[in-house]
Amino acid sequence: MTEKLTVATTSLAGCFGCHMSFLDIDERILALAEVARFDRSPLTDIKHCRDRVDLGLVEGGVCNAENVHTLREFRRHCRILVAVGACAINGGLPTLRNPIALEECLQEAYRDGIGVENPQIPDDVELPLLLDKVHPIHEVVRVDYSLPGCPPSADVIWAFLSDLAAGREPSLPRELIHYD
């Protein structure tokens, strides 16, 4: 029997939709468990990679210092790193704040916004330092593959994982990634 593929996941600035799409592979996750072992992931509730893993899936963009640290640590543990979804690939919806100065965003959200009851910008040392802009993950670490979509469909994720688990170069058929 060959060694199982080790898989880890992490989520940065996003909505967690890509992880939900991963779970949407439904009963195919049982077939995946035959050829893969899960390390860091919400499936295992493991918070940090225990060892080096074969495959790391990252969803979400990079919007704060904690995201940068998490992503760099995750990259160090992953032989192959995959940007999953629009936020990881190009920053996605969180980048809508990029044209606006960070101070102006904070002012609107916490002081001047409709319904703000306690007008103060959070200033707790426990909060991660926000970056001036939201970045796609390839601006922080090297990325080996990207799975497009918002989120990518379960079938895209399944096709990609199936190819890797079988030792094939991943190839996504046009019909899985072309939307028209």
C-alpha positions, 0 to 999 in steps of 0.5 A, a space after each residue: 500500500 502506498 503512503 496516504 496523501 496528507 492534506 491540510 487546510 487554512 482559512 484567512 480573510 474570507 467567508 469560509 465558503 471554500 471550506 463549505 464547498 470542500 464539504 460539499 463533496 459529500 460522500 466522496 469524502 469517504 473515498 478521499 479518506 481512503 487515499 488521504 490523511 487530514 492534518 490541520 483542518 476544521 475536519 480534524 480541529 487540529 490548529 497547526 500542521 503537525 508535520 510537513 504535509 503534501 497538500 495545503 489548501 488556503 482560502 481567503 485573502 491576506 488582510 492583517 498581520 495574523 494572516 501573514 504569519 499564518 500563511 507563511 507558517 502554513 507554506 513552510 509545512 506544505 509541499 504543494 500549496 493551493 489558492 482556493 477561491 477568488 479571495 485567495 487568488 485575487 483578494 476577492 470581495 475583501 479587496 473592495 476596501 483597497 481603494 479606500 484609505 484604511 483610516 477612512 474605512 475604520 472611521 466609517 465602520 466604527 464611528 460614523 456608520 449607521 447604527 453605531 452605538 459606541 463610536 470608537 475604533 477598536 484598539 485592543 492589543 489582542 486584535 491583529 494589526 490590519 494591513 493597508 490593503 488586502 492581498 491575494 496569497 501569491 503576494 505573500 508566499 509561492 503558490 503552486 496551483 489555483 482553484 478558481 471560483 467563489 467558491 470553487 464547486 465541489 466537483 472542481 475540488 474533487 477533480 483536483 484532489 482525485 488527480 493529485 491522490 492518483 499521482 497525476 498532474 491536476 487538470 481541470 476540464 473546461 466545463 468545470 471552470 468555465 461559467 457561461 
